[in-house]
Amino acid sequence: MTRSAQSIVRRQRPWAALCATIAMLAGTSAAAAPVPYNAITPSLAQKTIVLTGHDLTIEQVIEVARFGAKVALSPEARQRSADAYGLLLEAAAEGVPVYWFNRGSGAGRQKVIFAGDALAPENKAALEERQLAIFRRGARAGVGPEISDEEIVRAMLVIRANTMTYEAASPPLTQMLLDLLNDRITPVVQSRGTVGEGDLGPLTNVAAIMVGAGEAYYNGERVAAAAALARAGLKPLAPFAADDSALESSNAYSTGQTALLVNDARYALAWSDLIYAIDLNGMNSSLTPLSTPVQANRPFKWLNWNAARILDMLRGSYLFDDDPSRIIQDPESLRASSIRTGSAWQSWAQLRDGLLLQINSSDHNPAVRLGASPSDSWELDTPQMRQFYVKGGPRSHGLHGFILSDANWDPYPLANDIEAFTIALANMDAAVAQRINRFSNTFFTGIPPKEYVDGEPGRFGSAQGSGLAASSLMQEIQGLAVPVAPEGNALIQSVEDLQSQTRLKVTRARLATDDTIELLSEDLLSGCYWLDMRKAQSPARSFGPVTTAVWLAFRDTLPFKEGADPNSTRPIHELAATFIRSHSVRSFYVSDGSEPGNGSDRNAQRSHASDR
């Protein structure tokens, strides 16, 4: 089983966890029953990912989050972070007002926290006391239920470790974030407490663990945070300067889940392509809609790519032979499935590309720009902007730059792409559900199954049985695809009056992806059943090496003849879903990697190389 397939198996959440997630979406309490903790299997604990701040891939996030890979900062990234920290200290010494440092935050943005050099004895003592108190309070922040999947918290930590290299974090804070990942100290984090921009609640929970407050999981075992640090041989952090801002002002919680989504969604889309090829074989379909002349008439690159991919999966199939009984045109759900799936791939690619930008840039407030000067642009050379210019001095080792308040913590481009993908996925699923039902109509199949099997058609994938299950799943998917209503609550004395709801959107998208795999399980049952029918109709038929390999492997798991394993009581849907989750498409089909855009985006290539 590949690591990619293993990761999908892990996504099968216990029912209690699923209920908790649904409760989150509904805004109700999920405290009635404890949610089991899903610890990772650290199979890559000997591997180290070097974080540079600019080339982290989705695959690497998965390796750290799901498989326990360790992390290190490149020398350049560590120096960039240290230089930003020095510029912050120099700004205070020069009297430059800095949001969330020598000035307050939110409604207290004009409040003077301290004046002068942060390292002056009186200021230093006050800042140390202030920061420690803020970090300790994090143990009681957020709204439950607790996050039950270790991979979610680790994904948040690795993304924050990468993006925090652009922020003015103290060197000990930077190191502590790496230590939590490398020593597998996973903070207990509340799942709610963010409005989907600036994930303050979850990251505040992380802050508490760093100073020994609250609870954490040490190698999967729940212990007091202080005990976890002690077991790992770590001293509690002594935060300083603007460490609370440097850690917490980020969207790493929602962004980490988006990385998990993009990885899992690619897996589901790949299986959708493969099962569609099985369905075409099962229906004795006409392949003209996928042909090159048809595709050339409408050159949407992702649609053209997907049609060519399906044809390649069907290479060697009897569908390319002449058959007088083959109808000239299939129902739309089979004819247009590549259009729906190609569109889902296109939406997925846009989400992937936006995610890669998000995890390799700063979403922090304030923005620190080392080396920027008033002479760089006309607007920087104005009195308004010059007040935020740090000339450079001993605290910054002579480096200069700007520290500017901003709204970069608003992740709306990413939130919008997440929701768009969920809608595209649901539209693809509608085609999947409908093509399952079309197999129950001899007008399309041309043959009644009872002519080719003894007695009743059986329960192992007949369109009637799969159609009922597909309809049930589609009801869930339709609900998840309804957009989250735009929101604007005026918070913090009306300072913050927009919300992106990224947490809600990515939670829905991940559930929709899980449901898609469940739906595809019914499609696999139905499609393989009809391969059995076509083989019984004409034993000499070939389905092509790719679809034949899937069909035979699946029949090893679930033999066609009912009663072949009379002692088995495991639901056939569960068998089909487990088969998909435990076999990556790469086990049966390896593409040439020619997805649109691959040639120009090294990160995009690496982000899905494991699922080809």
Phi, psi and omega per residue, in radians:
M1 nan 2.298 -3.129
T2 -1.318 2.824 3.070
R3 -1.042 -0.659 3.126
S4 -1.054 -0.794 3.125
A5 -1.141 -0.688 3.118
Q6 -1.037 -0.686 -3.109
S7 -1.124 -0.580 3.129
I8 -1.266 -0.637 3.065
V9 -1.016 -0.715 -3.128
R10 -1.135 -0.351 -3.107
R11 -1.371 -0.021 3.071
Q12 -1.347 1.670 -3.063
R13 -1.351 2.544 3.015
P14 -1.057 2.702 -3.094
W15 -1.020 -0.670 -3.141
A16 -1.064 -0.697 3.132
A17 -1.172 -0.689 3.114
L18 -1.108 -0.732 3.102
C19 -1.066 -0.672 3.122
A20 -1.126 -0.702 3.131
T21 -1.139 -0.752 3.105
I22 -1.100 -0.678 3.100
A23 -1.089 -0.644 3.090
M24 -1.051 -0.805 -3.103
L25 -1.121 -0.634 -3.112
A26 -1.422 -0.213 -3.140
G27 1.367 0.365 -3.128
T28 -1.825 2.950 -3.115
S29 -1.342 2.405 3.081
A30 -2.036 0.389 -3.044
A31 -1.465 -0.008 -3.064
A32 -1.121 -0.599 -3.115
A33 -2.382 2.392 3.116
P34 -1.146 2.542 -3.135
V35 -1.703 2.210 3.123
P36 -1.035 2.518 -3.132
Y37 -1.559 2.242 -3.135
N38 -1.744 1.617 3.126
A39 -1.322 2.665 3.125
I40 -1.377 2.889 2.953
T41 -1.850 1.861 -2.988
P42 -1.368 1.101 -3.081
S43 -1.260 -0.230 3.118
L44 -1.979 0.487 -3.076
A45 -1.108 -0.320 3.127
Q46 -1.530 -0.081 -3.120
K47 -1.675 2.515 3.106
T48 -2.142 2.237 3.076
I49 -1.697 2.197 3.118
V50 -1.578 2.094 -3.120
L51 -1.602 2.208 3.133
T52 -1.948 -0.263 -3.075
G53 1.619 -0.190 -3.065
H54 -2.351 -0.088 -3.113
D55 -2.413 0.488 3.042
L56 -1.162 2.311 -3.134
T57 -1.815 2.850 3.096
I58 -1.128 -0.683 3.109
E59 -1.031 -0.708 -3.138
Q60 -1.188 -0.669 3.055
V61 -1.015 -0.759 3.137
I62 -1.120 -0.716 -3.128
E63 -1.082 -0.667 3.115
V64 -1.335 -0.815 -3.011
A65 -1.226 -0.772 -3.017
R66 -1.726 -0.461 -3.001
F67 -2.128 0.181 2.942
G68 1.307 0.305 3.069
A69 -1.039 2.573 3.131
K70 -1.556 2.967 -3.105
V71 -2.303 2.674 3.025
A72 -2.537 2.698 3.070
L73 -1.633 2.443 3.007
S74 -1.168 2.698 3.116
P75 -0.979 -0.656 -3.130
E76 -1.153 -0.737 -3.133
A77 -1.158 -0.726 3.129
R78 -1.124 -0.688 3.129
Q79 -1.193 -0.690 3.128
R80 -1.052 -0.747 3.124
S81 -1.143 -0.752 3.132
A82 -1.117 -0.673 3.121
D83 -1.162 -0.681 3.104
A84 -1.113 -0.682 3.106
Y85 -1.124 -0.750 3.089
G86 -1.077 -0.676 3.124
L87 -1.141 -0.640 3.099
L88 -1.078 -0.847 3.138
L89 -1.095 -0.678 3.125
E90 -1.162 -0.636 3.134
A91 -1.016 -0.808 3.134
A92 -1.103 -0.735 3.141
A93 -1.085 -0.560 3.134
E94 -1.517 -0.034 3.140
G95 1.406 0.291 3.100
V96 -1.339 2.226 3.111
P97 -1.265 2.247 -3.119
V98 -2.187 2.122 3.110
Y99 -1.036 2.376 3.063
W100 1.125 0.509 3.048
F101 -2.479 -1.522 3.040
N102 -1.525 -0.089 2.921
R103 -2.050 2.789 -3.114
G104 -1.322 -2.988 3.132
S105 -2.177 2.824 3.110
G106 1.013 -2.216 -3.130
A107 -1.166 -0.323 3.128
G108 -1.686 0.407 -3.025
R109 -1.064 -0.425 -3.141
Q110 -1.693 -0.074 -3.131
K111 -1.286 2.319 3.115
V112 -1.472 2.020 3.140
I113 -1.381 -0.741 3.053
F114 -2.785 2.878 3.117
A115 -2.209 2.522 3.099
G116 1.544 -2.813 -3.041
D117 -1.182 2.200 3.139
A118 -1.139 -0.406 -3.101
L119 -1.626 -0.002 3.007
A120 -1.075 2.454 -2.986
P121 -0.847 -0.823 -3.104
E122 -1.132 -0.795 3.131
N123 -1.141 -0.730 -3.091
K124 -1.065 -0.808 -3.136
A125 -1.106 -0.733 -3.129
A126 -1.161 -0.702 3.130
L127 -1.174 -0.697 3.107
E128 -1.076 -0.767 3.140
E129 -1.153 -0.761 -3.127
R130 -1.097 -0.831 -3.102
Q131 -1.128 -0.737 -3.131
L132 -1.094 -0.707 3.128
A133 -1.123 -0.713 3.129
I134 -1.121 -0.796 -3.125
F135 -1.102 -0.736 -3.122
R136 -1.126 -0.649 -3.135
R137 -1.101 -0.339 -3.114
G138 -1.087 -0.372 -3.137
A139 -1.144 -0.388 -3.078
R140 -1.905 0.238 -3.084
A141 -1.592 2.880 3.030
G142 1.524 3.059 -3.120
V143 -2.265 2.323 -3.107
G144 -1.311 3.138 0.134
P145 -1.307 2.884 3.088
E146 -1.150 2.637 3.043
I147 -1.163 2.216 -3.050
S148 -1.685 -0.179 -3.102
D149 -1.893 2.031 3.134
E150 -0.999 -0.608 -3.097
E151 -1.041 -0.574 -3.134
I152 -1.144 -0.799 -3.122
V153 -1.172 -0.721 -3.142
R154 -1.171 -0.622 3.075
A155 -1.100 -0.720 3.081
M156 -1.062 -0.772 -3.077
L157 -1.161 -0.745 -3.080
V158 -1.226 -0.626 3.110
I159 -1.198 -0.703 3.107
R160 -1.169 -0.633 3.108
A161 -1.083 -0.641 -3.132
N162 -1.278 -0.813 -3.076
T163 -1.345 -0.420 -3.110
M164 -1.228 -0.171 3.080
T165 -1.179 -0.210 3.075
Y166 -1.655 -0.102 -3.010
E167 -1.821 2.927 -3.103
A168 -1.544 1.079 3.111
A169 -1.547 2.495 3.076
S170 -1.163 2.592 3.118
P171 -0.941 -0.681 3.095
P172 -1.118 -0.623 3.088
L173 -1.137 -0.776 3.111
T174 -0.986 -0.784 -3.112
Q175 -1.214 -0.669 -3.119
M176 -1.101 -0.653 3.117
L177 -1.096 -0.713 3.063
L178 -1.137 -0.708 -3.109
D179 -1.110 -0.685 3.123
L180 -1.015 -0.753 3.125
L181 -1.208 -0.818 -3.022
N182 -1.271 -0.521 3.094
D183 -1.672 0.109 3.113
R184 0.900 0.896 2.965
I185 -1.736 1.853 -3.036
T186 -1.862 1.925 -3.083
P187 -1.034 2.568 2.923
V188 -1.299 2.089 -3.037
V189 -2.163 2.369 3.074
Q190 -1.372 2.423 -3.001
S191 -1.310 -0.385 3.116
R192 -2.061 2.964 -3.076
G193 2.144 0.255 3.047
T194 -2.334 2.529 3.080
V195 -1.614 0.202 3.103
G196 1.589 0.178 2.984
E197 -2.660 2.265 -3.006
G198 1.116 1.428 -3.031
D199 -1.323 1.129 -3.010
L200 -1.127 -0.771 -3.078
G201 -1.004 -1.016 -3.125
P202 -1.052 -0.696 -3.119
L203 -1.285 -0.459 3.027
T204 -1.161 -0.641 3.035
N205 -1.033 -0.699 3.114
V206 -1.113 -0.724 -3.134
A207 -0.988 -0.730 -3.097
A208 -1.052 -0.750 -3.110
I209 -1.081 -0.608 -3.115
M210 -1.075 -0.538 -3.140
V211 -1.761 0.177 3.059
G212 1.518 0.308 3.108
A213 -1.826 2.632 3.111
G214 1.435 -2.754 -3.086
E215 -2.272 2.738 3.140
A216 -2.581 2.923 3.016
Y217 -1.792 2.140 3.084
Y218 -1.829 1.938 -3.045
N219 0.888 0.691 3.077
G220 1.564 -0.099 -3.134
E221 -1.819 2.268 -3.113
R222 -1.366 2.200 -3.134
V223 -2.536 2.964 3.013
A224 -1.114 2.546 -3.094
A225 -1.007 -0.737 3.139
A226 -1.067 -0.664 3.123
A227 -1.198 -0.672 3.121
A228 -1.084 -0.781 3.115
L229 -1.090 -0.742 -3.120
A230 -1.116 -0.731 3.134
R231 -1.094 -0.575 3.141
A232 -1.501 -0.033 -3.134
G233 1.304 0.499 -3.115
L234 -1.883 2.501 3.014
K235 -1.553 2.524 3.069
P236 -0.998 2.544 3.135
L237 -1.171 2.489 2.958
A238 -1.889 1.533 -3.043
P239 -1.160 2.698 -3.089
F240 -2.610 2.999 3.047
A241 0.956 -2.034 -3.133
A242 -2.034 0.704 -3.068
D243 -1.099 -0.591 3.106
D244 -1.089 -0.741 3.092
S245 -1.134 -0.792 -3.068
A246 -1.070 -0.629 -3.124
L247 -1.442 -0.789 -2.890
E248 -1.541 -0.480 -3.071
S249 -1.390 1.403 -3.039
S250 -2.863 2.817 3.063
N251 -1.895 0.501 -3.025
A252 -1.112 -0.480 3.141
Y253 -1.132 -0.947 3.124
S254 -1.208 -0.641 -3.115
T255 -1.174 -0.673 3.096
G256 -1.067 -0.735 3.090
Q257 -1.168 -0.537 3.089
T258 -1.159 -0.636 3.074
A259 -1.090 -0.738 3.072
L260 -1.093 -0.707 3.106
L261 -1.056 -0.881 -3.083
V262 -1.063 -0.709 3.106
N263 -1.101 -0.856 -3.079
D264 -1.237 -0.614 -3.138
A265 -1.156 -0.642 3.084
R266 -1.089 -0.693 3.096
Y267 -1.040 -0.803 -3.129
A268 -1.145 -0.740 -3.134
L269 -1.126 -0.683 3.115
A270 -1.094 -0.718 3.107
W271 -1.199 -0.587 3.085
S272 -1.049 -0.733 3.092
D273 -1.066 -0.808 -3.055
L274 -1.165 -0.715 -3.133
I275 -1.271 -0.540 3.044
Y276 -1.061 -0.718 3.092
A277 -1.087 -0.662 3.077
I278 -1.116 -0.764 -3.136
D279 -1.069 -0.716 3.129
L280 -1.084 -0.719 3.051
N281 -1.104 -0.721 -3.113
G282 -1.188 -0.524 -3.129
M283 -1.543 -0.121 -3.013
N284 0.976 0.949 -2.960
S285 -1.425 2.762 2.933
S286 -1.456 2.308 -3.065
L287 -1.707 0.151 -3.091
T288 -1.018 -0.600 3.141
P289 -1.088 -0.398 -3.111
L290 -1.612 -0.118 -2.979
S291 -1.208 2.778 -3.089
T292 -1.046 -0.790 3.128
P293 -1.064 -0.702 3.123
V294 -1.127 -0.773 -3.124
Q295 -1.163 -0.588 -3.136
A296 -1.159 -0.452 -3.141
N297 -1.235 -0.310 3.122
R298 -2.477 1.517 -2.939
P299 -1.440 1.032 2.932
F300 -1.400 2.058 -2.895
K301 -1.074 -0.700 -3.123
W302 -1.259 -0.589 3.085
L303 -1.190 -0.750 3.110
N304 -1.101 -0.737 3.128
W305 -1.080 -0.771 -3.090
N306 -1.184 -0.670 3.102
A307 -1.083 -0.763 3.128
A308 -1.141 -0.629 3.126
R309 -1.130 -0.768 3.132
I310 -1.129 -0.757 3.099
L311 -1.033 -0.700 3.136
D312 -1.125 -0.670 3.082
M313 -1.127 -0.473 -3.103
L314 -1.619 0.008 -3.097
R315 -0.952 2.252 -3.109
G316 1.616 -0.020 -3.110
S317 -1.347 2.697 3.070
Y318 -1.132 -0.232 3.135
L319 -1.143 -0.317 3.099
F320 -1.556 -0.062 3.066
D321 -1.593 2.775 3.087
D322 -1.270 2.422 3.104
D323 -2.555 1.892 -3.102
P324 -1.035 -0.410 -3.112
S325 -1.510 -0.096 -3.110
R326 -1.308 2.264 -3.136
I327 -1.281 2.717 -3.040
I328 -1.305 -0.434 -3.071
Q329 -2.598 2.263 3.121
D330 -1.390 2.923 2.965
P331 -1.061 2.719 -3.018
E332 -1.030 -0.603 -3.089
S333 -1.090 -0.523 3.028
L334 -1.522 -0.672 -3.086
R335 -1.152 -0.650 -3.008
A336 -1.885 0.161 -3.117
S337 -1.057 -0.653 -3.140
S338 -1.166 -0.462 3.092
I339 -1.221 -0.796 3.114
R340 -1.141 -0.762 -3.117
T341 -1.230 -0.710 3.086
G342 -1.049 -0.647 3.096
S343 -1.183 -0.650 3.079
A344 -1.141 -0.707 3.062
W345 -1.047 -0.737 -3.137
Q346 -1.082 -0.779 3.113
S347 -1.149 -0.668 3.085
W348 -1.066 -0.754 -3.113
A349 -1.125 -0.665 3.107
Q350 -1.151 -0.714 3.085
L351 -1.117 -0.762 3.110
R352 -1.012 -0.811 -3.091
D353 -1.156 -0.702 3.085
G354 -1.142 -0.653 3.108
L355 -1.110 -0.741 3.135
L356 -1.071 -0.629 3.045
L357 -1.156 -0.761 -3.065
Q358 -1.113 -0.694 -3.065
I359 -1.488 -0.051 -3.135
N360 -2.179 0.546 3.101
S361 -2.664 3.081 -3.088
S362 -1.669 2.265 3.004
D363 -2.010 0.535 -2.977
H364 -1.674 2.652 2.990
N365 -2.207 2.088 0.146
P366 -1.526 2.909 3.113
A367 -1.551 2.276 3.103
V368 -1.853 2.134 3.138
R369 -2.156 1.660 3.093
L370 -1.157 2.433 3.057
G371 1.460 -0.181 3.120
A372 -1.250 2.473 -3.085
S373 -2.296 2.725 3.077
P374 -0.985 -0.505 -3.115
S375 -1.313 -0.116 -3.095
D376 -1.216 -0.552 -3.133
S377 -2.749 2.784 -3.048
W378 -1.112 -0.635 -3.056
E379 -1.267 -0.485 3.087
L380 -1.243 -0.380 -3.131
D381 -1.670 0.743 3.080
T382 -2.136 2.733 -3.124
P383 -0.982 -0.661 -3.134
Q384 -1.056 -0.788 -3.082
M385 -1.397 -0.582 -3.089
R386 -1.099 -0.407 -3.137
Q387 -1.181 -0.251 3.132
F388 -1.871 0.236 3.132
Y389 -1.574 2.281 3.093
V390 -1.786 2.006 -3.026
K391 -1.204 -0.543 -3.125
G392 1.864 2.449 -3.114
G393 -2.953 -2.767 -3.028
P394 -1.094 -0.624 -3.121
R395 -1.183 -0.477 -3.134
S396 -1.866 0.181 -3.122
H397 0.961 0.665 3.073
G398 1.483 -0.115 -3.127
L399 -1.291 2.549 3.130
H400 -2.094 3.000 3.108
G401 2.851 -3.069 3.118
F402 -1.965 2.580 2.945
I403 -2.213 1.933 -2.929
L404 -2.180 2.354 3.008
S405 -1.121 2.566 -3.057
D406 -2.692 -3.099 3.059
A407 -2.138 0.449 -3.100
N408 -1.175 -0.186 3.095
W409 -1.338 -0.086 3.096
D410 -1.453 1.904 -3.051
P411 -1.612 0.576 -2.992
Y412 -1.007 -0.681 3.094
P413 -0.953 -0.740 3.125
L414 -1.205 -0.772 -3.137
A415 -1.051 -0.693 3.138
N416 -1.145 -0.741 -3.139
D417 -1.170 -0.619 3.095
I418 -1.063 -0.844 -3.097
E419 -1.170 -0.667 3.101
A420 -1.098 -0.682 3.112
F421 -1.137 -0.734 3.131
T422 -1.013 -0.726 3.133
I423 -1.165 -0.750 3.111
A424 -1.104 -0.690 3.128
L425 -1.125 -0.744 3.137
A426 -1.107 -0.645 3.097
N427 -1.191 -0.620 3.016
M428 -1.115 -0.751 -3.123
D429 -1.104 -0.582 3.096
A430 -1.048 -0.698 3.093
A431 -1.164 -0.697 3.120
V432 -1.061 -0.841 -3.110
A433 -1.099 -0.696 -3.104
Q434 -1.232 -0.660 -3.118
R435 -1.232 -0.484 3.024
I436 -1.054 -0.805 -3.098
N437 -1.170 -0.500 -3.106
R438 -1.166 -0.378 3.135
F439 -1.238 -0.199 3.109
S440 -1.470 -0.036 -3.049
N441 -1.967 2.015 3.137
T442 -1.162 -0.249 3.041
F443 -1.030 -0.574 3.137
F444 -1.699 -0.732 -3.075
T445 -1.323 -0.526 -3.139
G446 1.406 -0.205 -3.129
I447 -2.428 2.466 2.996
P448 -1.524 2.290 -3.086
P449 -0.986 -0.571 -3.044
K450 -1.103 -0.251 3.088
E451 -1.353 -0.240 -3.007
Y452 -2.141 0.017 3.054
V453 -2.328 2.712 3.131
D454 -1.361 2.307 3.075
G455 1.226 -2.516 -3.133
E456 -1.264 2.736 -3.113
P457 -1.015 -0.369 3.117
G458 1.649 3.068 -3.048
R459 -1.855 -0.044 -3.012
F460 -1.513 1.013 3.015
G461 1.964 0.206 3.076
S462 -1.071 2.550 -3.065
A463 -1.042 -0.562 -3.120
Q464 -1.088 -0.858 -3.138
G465 -1.169 -0.767 -3.136
S466 -1.170 -0.571 -3.141
G467 -1.115 -0.679 3.111
L468 -1.118 -0.811 3.134
A469 -1.125 -0.708 3.139
A470 -1.090 -0.713 3.122
S471 -1.092 -0.700 3.121
S472 -1.111 -0.781 -3.133
L473 -1.162 -0.650 -3.125
M474 -1.126 -0.531 3.091
Q475 -1.091 -0.688 3.088
E476 -1.181 -0.789 -3.094
I477 -1.103 -0.702 3.118
Q478 -1.055 -0.713 3.110
G479 -1.144 -0.673 -3.140
L480 -1.224 -0.427 -3.104
A481 -1.470 -0.148 3.098
V482 -1.182 2.160 -3.084
P483 -1.053 2.555 3.025
V484 -1.239 2.263 -3.096
A485 -1.070 2.355 3.090
P486 -0.983 2.469 -3.023
E487 -2.266 2.566 3.046
G488 -2.641 1.463 3.064
N489 -1.614 2.261 -3.122
A490 -1.400 1.756 -3.062
L491 -1.836 2.868 3.040
I492 0.900 1.050 -3.113
Q493 0.933 0.697 3.072
S494 1.236 0.181 3.094
V495 -1.195 -0.745 -3.116
E496 -1.931 1.838 -3.017
D497 -2.173 0.323 3.019
L498 -2.311 2.545 3.070
Q499 -2.305 2.462 -3.116
S500 -1.669 -0.325 3.091
Q501 0.984 0.581 -3.083
T502 -1.062 -0.661 3.129
R503 -1.028 -0.802 3.134
L504 -1.109 -0.724 -3.065
K505 -1.191 -0.724 -3.118
V506 -1.304 -0.555 3.069
T507 -1.098 -0.776 3.102
R508 -1.107 -0.739 -3.112
A509 -1.118 -0.673 3.141
R510 -1.219 -0.676 3.065
L511 -1.138 -0.696 3.110
A512 -1.116 -0.628 3.098
T513 -1.177 -0.740 3.064
D514 -1.057 -0.774 3.128
D515 -1.141 -0.554 3.093
T516 -1.101 -0.727 3.091
I517 -1.115 -0.681 3.072
E518 -1.079 -0.758 3.120
L519 -1.120 -0.734 3.114
L520 -1.121 -0.463 3.078
S521 -1.109 -0.707 3.076
E522 -1.179 -0.653 3.106
D523 -1.132 -0.677 3.101
L524 -1.127 -0.752 3.100
L525 -1.027 -0.829 -3.111
S526 -1.172 -0.803 -3.098
G527 -1.098 -0.772 3.137
C528 -1.177 -0.596 3.056
Y529 -1.014 -0.735 -3.116
W530 -1.353 -0.382 2.950
L531 -1.156 -0.688 3.058
D532 -1.051 -0.722 3.134
M533 -1.105 -0.795 -3.108
R534 -1.169 -0.595 3.121
K535 -1.226 -0.666 3.089
A536 -1.172 -0.606 3.133
Q537 -1.171 -0.699 -3.132
S538 -2.585 1.653 -3.040
P539 -1.028 -0.383 -3.100
A540 -1.404 -0.122 -3.074
R541 -1.129 2.515 3.038
S542 -1.980 2.395 3.081
F543 -1.704 0.037 -3.043
G544 1.574 2.645 -3.040
P545 -1.099 -0.585 -3.066
V546 -1.223 -0.988 -3.102
T547 -1.188 -0.549 3.080
T548 -1.100 -0.723 -3.140
A549 -1.085 -0.734 3.117
V550 -1.135 -0.826 -3.110
W551 -1.004 -0.852 -3.106
L552 -1.175 -0.689 3.120
A553 -1.129 -0.692 3.132
F554 -1.189 -0.668 3.119
R555 -1.201 -0.382 2.983
D556 -1.167 -0.567 3.115
T557 -1.405 -0.739 -3.083
L558 -2.354 1.585 3.131
P559 -1.006 2.606 -3.061
F560 -1.163 -0.712 -3.049
K561 -1.236 2.141 3.088
E562 -1.116 2.377 -3.125
G563 1.585 0.043 3.122
A564 -1.086 -0.525 3.061
D565 -2.233 1.443 -3.020
P566 -1.120 -0.311 -3.114
N567 -1.552 -0.130 -3.094
S568 -1.431 2.264 3.061
T569 -2.067 0.164 -3.119
R570 -1.281 2.295 -3.131
P571 -0.989 2.428 -3.104
I572 -1.147 -0.544 3.093
H573 -1.089 -0.728 3.130
E574 -1.109 -0.672 3.092
L575 -1.089 -0.755 -3.131
A576 -1.174 -0.741 -3.140
A577 -1.127 -0.715 3.111
T578 -1.133 -0.660 3.105
F579 -1.038 -0.817 -3.141
I580 -1.118 -0.773 -3.076
R581 -1.230 -0.383 -3.086
S582 -1.806 0.002 3.094
H583 -2.274 1.944 3.070
S584 -1.290 2.705 3.105
V585 -0.986 -0.530 3.137
R586 -1.036 -0.392 3.097
S587 -1.124 -0.409 -3.051
F588 -2.086 -0.451 -3.034
Y589 -2.578 2.225 3.091
V590 -2.060 2.039 -3.120
S591 -1.409 3.037 3.119
D592 -1.523 0.066 3.107
G593 1.261 0.407 -3.032
S594 -1.634 0.554 3.093
E595 -1.016 2.553 3.103
P596 -0.951 2.319 3.099
G597 1.587 -0.186 -3.071
N598 -1.099 -0.618 -3.034
G599 -1.128 -0.397 -3.046
S600 -1.910 0.001 -3.037
D601 -2.306 1.683 -3.104
R602 -1.103 -0.705 3.126
N603 -1.100 -0.710 3.134
A604 -1.102 -0.683 3.126
Q605 -1.085 -0.841 -3.065
R606 -1.222 -0.492 -3.034
S607 -1.159 -0.354 -3.138
H608 -2.310 0.307 -3.105
A609 -1.093 -0.535 -3.052
S610 -1.286 -0.218 -3.076
D611 -1.866 0.073 -3.095
R612 -1.159 nan nan
